[in-house]
Amino acid sequence: MFYVPQNSVKIAIDRAGGATKVSNCLGVANGTVHTWIRAGRISNIQHAAKLAELAKMTVQQLRPTK
C-alpha cells in the first residue's frame, strides 16, 4: 500500500467554500491562498485561526509542528 499524505489546508479551504471565498473572508489575495495549498501550511497564525474557525478544524491541523 502507498501512503497518500493529506493536505489539511486544501481540505479546510474546500470546507470553507473554496479559495476565492476564503481569500475574500480573510482579506488576502487569491494567489496567497493557492500558495498555502501548495505549501501545505499557513504561516500567519491569525489567518490560520480564522480559516480553522471557518472550516471547523483546529489550528494545529493547519500549522503542523515538526
C-alpha positions in Angstrom: 0.0 0.0 0.0 1.0 3.6 -0.6 0.9 6.4 1.9 -1.0 9.3 0.5 -0.4 12.5 2.6 -3.5 14.7 3.1 -3.2 18.4 2.6 -5.2 19.8 5.6 -5.0 23.3 4.2 -6.7 22.2 1.0 -9.4 20.3 3.0 -10.0 23.4 5.2 -10.3 25.7 2.1 -12.7 23.3 0.4 -14.8 23.1 3.6 -14.9 26.9 3.9 -16.2 27.3 0.3 -13.2 27.4 -1.9 -10.1 29.6 -2.5 -12.0 32.7 -3.7 -14.4 32.7 -0.7 -11.5 32.2 1.7 -9.4 35.0 0.2 -12.3 37.4 0.4 -13.1 36.4 4.0 -9.5 36.7 5.1 -8.7 39.8 3.1 -5.8 38.2 1.2 -5.0 37.6 -2.4 -6.3 34.5 -4.2 -2.7 33.7 -5.1 -1.8 33.7 -1.4 -4.4 31.0 -0.7 -3.0 28.9 -3.5 0.5 29.3 -2.1 -0.8 28.0 1.3 -2.3 25.0 -0.5 1.0 24.2 -2.3 3.0 24.7 0.9 0.5 22.6 3.0 0.6 25.1 5.8 -0.3 28.6 6.7 2.5 30.7 8.2 0.3 33.5 9.6 -1.3 32.5 12.9 -4.2 34.9 12.6 -5.1 33.7 9.1 -4.7 30.1 10.3 -7.0 30.7 13.2 -9.7 32.3 11.1 -9.6 29.6 8.4 -9.7 26.9 11.2 -12.8 28.6 12.5 -14.5 28.8 9.1 -13.6 25.2 8.3 -14.4 23.9 11.8 -10.9 22.5 12.2 -8.1 23.1 14.7 -5.2 25.5 14.1 -2.8 22.6 14.7 -4.1 20.9 11.6 -3.3 23.9 9.5 0.0 24.7 11.2 1.7 21.4 12.0 4.8 21.3 14.1 7.6 19.1 13.1 
